[in-house]
């Protein structure tokens, strides 16, 4: 299972998908995960991806095979 | 009679407005995870160090506990242990020679310079950087996010940082 951790005021909320899914519902979950990543980036968020057990900020396209993404809040001074 | 009707109507609107002040922010519709997408919400009106209305002590405790789990996952075991034991995590700058960023939960970033010469070349006039998330987050969770920014996107940290002469709690975390 792949997942996106959305860090928000609740601590986190998790979106999960099965990269091997062949059902309509499974494909819709992957599409929605991709949409969350692109929407958050468009609003200034950064996205980190777990690579070899470690989170690194990632600017690449959404990869349904990724183990875990995390949405990182935009930052502001002051 | 018309005057009374008018007065009741105005009072009704006034009380509806008062009730709306205590409602949680409107969430974007249409996703089956019940996901709150904070990047779509305007948080300017939320008081400092608050998650907004509708959040009670139990919600804060739960958010902080979940935030700590996410932070641990984000930091990785070594950095998490350092934070837990020392109360801070140090990250060496890759851009500014002789600089170490000291990250502490819920506080401004402290700048540590190896030598006076290095400090003289600082782009900032003070030794603390105030950087907040644009939406409310548990403090420990934001510390982990700041760790990723400082390590992987130092250019962004340098761009947005607001230098400050003294240490203080951050305003957008709780």
Contacts between the chains, C-beta under 8 A, distances in Angstrom:
chain1	res1	chain2	res2	distance
A	5	B	70	5.9
A	5	B	73	7.7
A	6	B	35	6.1
A	6	B	36	7.6
A	6	B	37	7.2
A	7	B	67	7.5
A	7	B	70	6.0
A	7	B	137	6.0
A	7	B	141	5.4
A	7	B	145	6.8
A	8	B	36	5.1
A	8	B	37	7.8
A	8	B	38	4.6
A	8	B	135	7.1
A	8	B	137	7.1
A	9	B	36	7.3
A	9	B	38	6.8
A	9	B	51	4.1
A	9	B	52	6.8
A	9	B	55	7.2
A	9	B	63	6.2
A	9	B	135	7.1
A	9	B	136	4.6
A	9	B	137	6.6
A	9	B	138	7.8
A	9	B	174	8.0
A	10	B	36	6.5
A	10	B	59	7.7
A	10	B	62	7.6
A	10	B	63	5.4
A	10	B	66	6.9
A	11	B	62	6.7
A	11	B	63	4.1
A	11	B	64	7.0
A	11	B	65	6.9
A	11	B	66	2.7
A	11	B	67	4.3
A	11	B	69	7.7
A	11	B	70	6.6
A	11	B	138	5.7
A	11	B	141	6.7
A	12	B	66	5.3
A	12	B	67	7.0
A	12	B	69	7.7
A	12	B	70	4.8
A	12	B	141	7.5
A	13	B	33	6.7
A	13	B	34	7.7
A	13	B	35	5.3
A	13	B	36	6.5
A	14	B	33	7.9
A	15	B	33	5.4
A	15	B	35	6.5
A	32	B	31	6.5
A	36	B	35	7.5
A	36	B	37	7.4
A	39	B	37	7.2
A	39	B	39	7.4
A	39	B	40	7.9
A	40	B	37	7.3
A	40	B	39	5.4
A	43	B	39	3.8
A	43	B	40	7.0
A	44	B	39	7.0
A	44	B	134	7.3
A	45	B	39	5.5
A	46	B	148	7.4
A	46	B	149	7.1
A	46	B	153	6.6
A	46	B	156	7.9
A	48	B	74	7.2
A	48	B	148	5.5
A	48	B	152	7.9
A	53	B	76	7.4
A	54	B	76	5.6
A	55	B	73	7.4
A	55	B	74	5.0
A	55	B	76	7.5
A	55	B	148	6.3
A	56	B	148	7.5
A	56	B	152	5.8
A	57	B	148	5.5
A	57	B	149	7.4
A	57	B	152	3.9
A	57	B	153	5.6
A	70	B	70	7.4
A	70	B	74	6.5
A	71	B	39	7.8
A	72	B	145	4.8
A	72	B	148	6.2
A	72	B	149	7.3
A	73	B	38	7.3
A	73	B	39	8.0
A	73	B	133	3.6
A	73	B	134	6.1
A	73	B	135	5.8
A	73	B	137	6.1
A	73	B	142	7.0
A	73	B	145	6.1
A	74	B	39	7.4
A	74	B	133	7.2
A	74	B	134	4.7
A	75	B	131	5.1
A	75	B	132	6.9
A	75	B	133	6.2
A	75	B	134	7.2
A	75	B	146	7.4
A	75	B	149	6.2
A	75	B	156	6.9
A	75	B	157	7.4
A	75	B	160	5.5
A	76	B	131	7.3
A	76	B	132	5.8
A	76	B	133	7.8
A	76	B	134	5.4
A	76	B	160	5.8
A	77	B	129	7.7
A	77	B	130	6.1
A	77	B	131	5.9
A	77	B	132	7.8
A	77	B	160	4.5
A	77	B	161	5.3
A	77	B	162	3.3
A	78	B	130	5.5
A	78	B	132	7.2
A	78	B	162	4.1
